[in-house]
Amino acid sequence: MWNGAMTPAEIVAAFHEALERRDGAAFELVAEDLVQHAAGPQGRDGLRHTLATLDGDLDHPTAAVHRVIAQDDLVVVHLTMHGRHVASTMPLLADLPPTGNAVAWDFIHIWRVANGSIVEHWACRDDVGLLAQLGGWPVVRGGSG
C-alpha cells in the first residue's frame, strides 16, 4: 500500500491522513516495537490502544494540522485535536464526569522514521488547556484543613 521511497515527512503525513479516515492501515507505517517516549503503552499495539481511548473519550476527534517541520529522520507535527468529551477513560480525565463539551487540545508530536516506519514518538500536550475546558483546572484536592 505504501511507497518504500517515501520521505519521513511523507510517511508521517500518510500516517496522520489515514488516522483521520479511521483507516487501520495507518498502523502499517508504525514499527511493531515503536518506542513511546510520551505517556502511554509501548509498541504499535500500545499506540493503537492510546488512539482508540482518545477516539472513545473525545467522540471520534479530528485533527487540524497547523505545521509540519522535518529534519533528517525527525518530523515535528503541531496540531489541534477537536472533539467532544463523552467519556473519561484516559488517566488524565479519570476523575471528571463526561461533560459533552466541545474541546480543542493542542499537541506537538515528534516522530522518528527509520527504514520506512515510524520508530519513536515524543509528545508535548496542553493538558492544562484541555482540563480547563472541562472544569478540571485548577485541580482541587481534598485534604485536612
Secondary structure, DSSP 8 states (H G I E B T S, - for coil): ---TT--HHHHHHHHHHHHHTT-GGGGGGEEEEEEE-SSS--HHHHHHHHHHHHHHHTTS-EEEEEEEEEETTEEEEEEEEEEE-----SGGGTT------EEEEEEEEEEEEETTEEEEEEEEE-HHHHHHHTT--S-------
